[in-house]
Amino acid sequence: MIAYARYQLRHCLTLALLLVSSLLALTPEAAAQGRKSRTLQRLEQERKQLLRSIEASDKKLQQLRRDTRNEEQTLRTVKEQVEQRRQVVAVLGNEVSGLQARIDTLSGHIGRLHRREGALLLRYRAALVQLQRIDTHIDPVLFVLSSQNPAEARERQRFLSRYSKAVREASVALRTTRTEIEATKAEVGRTHSEKEQLLSLREAEKKKLEAEEQQRAAQVKDLQGKQQVLAQDLS
């Protein structure tokens, strides 16, 4: 009975030793397999991350390309607008030249009016001198009636009529001429003001459009540079 128990114990121990030996022999291979699995997982994660990065970069590149095309189209539109505005500036220049010609014409007219005014003033003064030959205390009717004969009376009447009319006409002409001079001077002033406004508008439009064109060109150049950098990174 005791011998049989010992036999069973030895048999169990032997089986246990064999099982332990088998486990010890299998452990390095299992560990190696575990390490290999973790490496593969790490590489897989790294690959996926890189692919996600490439996808994001590609989307960014495509967006930049769209932005670049949009900016280039905008630049072309701006250039067309600049050309149109340059034509407007040219028209403004012609208009300014026309206004200057108008100013010159008006200035010449003012000169002629001043000469006319001087001639009318001479006529007016001459008529007054003739009238002043008559004693101002004498009534014009008595001046005519005091004539020695009818012929002298008619002569005096014609004298009074002619120089009175000359004085009136010269006076009216002087007032009209001076009014026209003042109106022409005012028109010259308005024309000068309009000319200056057009010149200012022309210069402002030119500077604004040139600055916008330079800004747009710089933006397109910057976007193209970024696009090239991304393309190099992806290649």
C-alpha positions as a printed Julia matrix, in Angstrom:
235×3 Matrix{Float64}:
   0.0     0.0     0.0
   2.77    2.43    0.93
   4.81    1.32   -2.05
   1.9     2.01   -4.36
   1.46    5.5    -2.92
   5.12    6.25   -3.46
   4.83    5.07   -7.02
   1.89    7.36   -7.64
   3.73   10.31   -6.1
   6.79    9.74   -8.29
   4.55    9.46  -11.34
   2.82   12.77  -10.52
   6.14   14.49   -9.91
   7.45   13.2   -13.23
   4.42   14.48  -15.05
   4.71   17.82  -13.3
   8.39   18.12  -14.23
   7.6    17.27  -17.85
   4.83   19.89  -17.94
   7.08   22.56  -16.42
   9.85   21.72  -18.89
   7.4    21.99  -21.77
   6.18   25.38  -20.56
   9.73   26.62  -20.09
  10.6    25.53  -23.6
   7.56   27.33  -25.07
   7.9    30.65  -23.15
  10.71   32.33  -25.25
   8.84   31.66  -28.51
   5.59   33.08  -27.12
   7.39   36.15  -25.8
   9.03   36.66  -29.15
   5.67   36.39  -30.84
   4.29   38.97  -28.39
   7.13   41.39  -29.11
   6.59   40.98  -32.83
   2.9    41.74  -32.49
   3.58   44.95  -30.58
   6.11   46.09  -33.2
   3.65   45.44  -35.95
   1.0    47.38  -34.09
   3.39   50.28  -33.6
   4.35   50.26  -37.27
   0.72   50.05  -38.27
  -0.15   53.01  -36.09
   2.8    54.96  -37.47
   1.76   54.12  -41.03
  -1.82   55.21  -40.41
  -0.65   58.44  -38.81
   1.6    59.18  -41.76
  -1.22   58.45  -44.18
  -3.5    60.78  -42.26
  -0.8    63.45  -42.35
  -0.35   62.96  -46.09
  -4.1    63.17  -46.62
  -4.29   66.38  -44.6
  -1.34   67.84  -46.49
  -2.9    66.86  -49.79
  -6.18   68.56  -48.85
  -4.27   71.63  -47.78
  -2.35   71.59  -51.04
  -5.56   71.28  -53.05
  -7.09   74.14  -51.08
  -4.03   76.24  -51.66
  -4.2    75.47  -55.36
  -7.84   76.55  -55.42
  -6.95   79.66  -53.45
  -4.11   80.37  -55.85
  -6.39   80.0   -58.86
  -8.94   82.24  -57.19
  -6.29   84.8   -56.37
  -4.91   84.66  -59.89
  -8.41   85.13  -61.28
  -8.92   88.0   -58.88
  -5.63   89.47  -59.98
  -6.66   89.25  -63.62
  -9.95   90.92  -62.76
  -8.11   93.61  -60.85
  -5.77   94.12  -63.79
  -8.76   94.51  -66.08
 -10.25   96.96  -63.65
  -6.94   98.81  -63.46
  -6.87   99.06  -67.24
 -10.45  100.32  -67.24
  -9.63  102.82  -64.54
  -6.57  103.9   -66.5
  -8.88  104.59  -69.41
 -11.06  106.59  -67.03
  -7.95  108.45  -65.89
  -7.12  109.18  -69.53
 -10.67  110.46  -70.1
 -10.32  112.57  -66.96
  -7.09  113.94  -68.38
  -8.85  114.89  -71.6
 -11.65  116.43  -69.59
  -9.13  118.41  -67.56
  -7.53  119.6   -70.79
 -10.96  120.63  -72.06
 -11.62  122.54  -68.85
  -8.27  124.27  -69.15
  -9.11  125.24  -72.72
 -12.45  126.57  -71.43
 -10.6   128.56  -68.76
  -8.29  130.01  -71.4
 -11.27  130.93  -73.59
 -13.06  132.58  -70.69
  -9.93  134.43  -69.69
  -9.62  135.75  -73.25
 -13.26  136.79  -73.17
 -12.67  138.62  -69.89
  -9.79  140.47  -71.53
 -12.02  141.51  -74.42
 -14.73  142.59  -71.98
 -12.24  144.72  -70.08
 -11.17  146.39  -73.33
 -14.81  146.96  -74.21
 -15.39  148.36  -70.75
 -12.53  150.79  -71.26
 -13.91  151.95  -74.6
 -17.4   152.37  -73.15
 -15.98  154.32  -70.26
 -14.26  156.69  -72.66
 -17.52  157.15  -74.57
 -19.4   157.72  -71.33
 -16.92  160.3   -70.13
 -16.92  162.05  -73.49
 -20.71  162.27  -73.47
 -20.64  163.64  -69.95
 -18.1   166.25  -70.93
 -20.34  167.39  -73.75
 -23.33  167.58  -71.47
 -21.35  169.41  -68.83
 -20.83  172.19  -71.37
 -24.41  173.14  -70.54
 -24.93  174.97  -67.32
 -26.45  172.39  -65.01
 -28.65  175.07  -63.47
 -30.39  175.63  -66.78
 -33.38  173.48  -67.54
 -32.92  171.52  -70.8
 -36.21  172.92  -72.1
 -35.06  176.49  -71.44
 -31.74  175.6   -73.04
 -33.59  174.75  -76.23
 -36.05  177.66  -76.01
 -33.3   180.19  -75.45
 -31.99  179.59  -78.92
 -31.64  182.61  -81.23
 -33.52  180.95  -84.06
 -35.32  177.73  -84.88
 -32.25  176.19  -86.5
 -30.23  176.71  -83.33
 -33.09  175.29  -81.28
 -33.14  172.16  -83.42
 -29.37  171.88  -83.13
 -29.52  172.21  -79.35
 -32.3   169.66  -79.19
 -30.3   167.2   -81.29
 -27.27  167.86  -79.1
 -29.17  167.12  -75.92
 -30.82  164.06  -77.39
 -27.61  162.65  -78.86
 -25.42  163.02  -75.8
 -28.14  162.12  -73.32
 -28.73  158.95  -75.28
 -24.99  158.33  -75.49
 -24.67  158.7   -71.73
 -27.58  156.34  -71.11
 -26.36  153.75  -73.58
 -22.81  153.92  -72.31
 -24.01  153.58  -68.74
 -26.18  150.57  -69.56
 -23.4   148.99  -71.61
 -20.94  149.52  -68.79
 -23.24  147.87  -66.27
 -23.92  144.95  -68.63
 -20.24  144.52  -69.4
 -19.21  144.61  -65.77
 -21.94  142.09  -64.89
 -20.71  139.81  -67.66
 -17.13  140.19  -66.46
 -18.08  139.18  -62.94
 -20.16  136.23  -64.19
 -17.29  135.08  -66.42
 -14.83  135.35  -63.56
 -17.17  133.27  -61.4
 -17.4   130.66  -64.15
 -13.61  130.59  -64.39
 -13.45  130.02  -60.65
 -15.93  127.15  -60.84
 -14.06  125.64  -63.76
 -10.79  125.87  -61.86
 -12.41  124.15  -58.88
 -13.85  121.39  -61.07
 -10.47  120.91  -62.7
  -8.72  120.55  -59.34
 -11.33  118.02  -58.18
 -10.82  115.96  -61.33
  -7.06  116.06  -60.9
  -7.37  114.91  -57.29
  -9.78  112.14  -58.3
  -7.44  110.98  -61.04
  -4.42  110.81  -58.74
  -6.39  109.09  -55.95
  -7.76  106.43  -58.31
  -4.35  105.81  -59.83
  -2.62  105.36  -56.46
  -5.38  103.18  -55.03
  -5.47  100.84  -58.0
  -1.68  100.57  -58.25
  -1.48   99.69  -54.55
  -4.22   97.06  -54.91
  -2.5    95.5   -57.9
   0.79   95.25  -55.99
  -0.97   93.74  -52.99
  -2.74   91.11  -55.09
   0.47   90.2   -56.89
   2.23   89.73  -53.55
  -0.59   87.48  -52.31
  -0.43   85.28  -55.38
   3.35   85.04  -55.1
   3.06   84.03  -51.46
   0.48   81.33  -52.21
   2.56   79.95  -55.05
   5.57   79.75  -52.72
   3.56   77.8   -50.15
   2.28   75.51  -52.88
   5.8    74.74  -54.04
   6.93   73.96  -50.49
   4.05   71.56  -49.97
   4.66   69.93  -53.33
   8.29   69.35  -52.39
   7.27   67.88  -49.04
   4.9    65.46  -50.75
   7.37   64.37  -53.43
